[in-house]
Amino acid sequence: MVIDYQERIRRFCALNPHAPQTEILLSRTLFRAASLLQQRINEALAPCDMNLAQYLAMTMLLVDDGAPSNPSDVSLLLDMTRTQVTRLMDGLEQQGWISREMDHDDRRRMKLALTETGRAQLKRAAPLVHEMYRQAWQPFEGDDQHQIAAHLGQFYEGLQPPKASRAVAE
């Protein structure tokens, strides 16, 4: 007999009556859904020989075109460590999709830019990702999507550290 995650949570909460069952179910479902969505997008991007992290980093560089982008910006956007971002940027540069150059004003920093090859790759990948987003959210229509977006935004904001400690971290 296979027990799904929801039943395991129900059983755990039966043994721990003070556990917040609804909140645990919501959180686990959100984690699982996010993981599945990332997996589906990575599958959609396979013909482009790229993954979601690469795609998101490249879209950031595209929309920041002309503004100096650096690995710290990518790190914040993708919730990655500096080491992970360095590996990501190494791969993007090896593919010829980005360029890196030393910041002349601050030699400790690197400037990142999307190459023409990277722009072409992104143009090829974007419709695949967009279609996967549409498929993923298709069960919800119009107002439902807006309500979910609002609720997820509130959830996200509620998890952020207080503004005073955020300013110190930045």
C-alpha positions, 0 to 999 in steps of 0.5 A, spaced: 500 500 500 502 506 497 501 512 502 501 519 499 504 525 502 497 528 504 495 521 508 502 521 511 501 529 514 494 527 516 497 521 520 502 525 523 497 530 525 493 525 528 499 523 533 501 531 534 494 534 535 497 541 536 500 541 529 497 545 524 495 540 519 492 545 514 498 549 514 503 543 513 498 541 507 498 547 504 506 548 505 507 541 502 503 542 496 506 548 494 513 545 495 511 539 491 507 544 486 513 548 485 518 542 484 513 539 479 513 546 475 520 546 475 521 539 472 516 540 467 519 547 465 526 543 464 523 538 460 520 543 455 527 547 455 531 540 453 530 541 446 534 548 447 539 544 452 538 549 457 534 549 464 530 554 468 535 557 472 539 558 465 533 561 462 531 566 468 538 568 469 538 570 461 531 573 462 534 578 467 540 580 463 535 581 457 530 586 461 536 589 464 539 590 458 544 597 458 543 597 466 549 593 469 548 586 472 552 582 476 552 575 479 549 578 486 543 580 482 542 574 479 544 570 486 538 574 489 533 573 483 534 566 483 535 564 490 542 561 489 549 562 493 554 566 489 558 559 488 552 556 485 551 563 480 558 562 479 557 555 476 551 557 472 555 563 469 560 559 467 556 554 463 552 560 460 559 563 458 561 556 455 555 556 451 556 563 448 550 566 451 553 571 456 559 575 456 563 577 463 567 583 464 571 586 469 567 592 472 572 598 471 569 602 477 570 596 482 574 591 480 571 586 485 565 586 481 563 583 474 558 585 469 554 580 465 551 581 458 547 577 454 550 575 447 547 575 440 547 568 441 544 568 448 538 573 445 537 568 439 537 562 444 532 566 449 528 567 443 527 560 441 526 558 449 521 563 451 515 560 447 516 553 450 516 556 457 510 560 456 506 554 453 508 550 460 506 556 464 499 556 460 498 549 461 500 549 468 495 554 470 490 552 465 485 549 471 485 556 473 481 562 469 481 569 469 479 572 476 482 565 479 489 566 477 489 573 479 486 571 486 492 566 487 497 571 485 495 576 490 494 570 495 501 568 493 504 575 493 501 576 500 504 569 503 511 571 500 511 578 503 509 575 510 515 570 509 520 576 508 524 579 514 522 585 517 524 591 512 529 594 517 533 587 517 532 587 510 535 593 509 541 591 513 542 585 509 542 589 502 
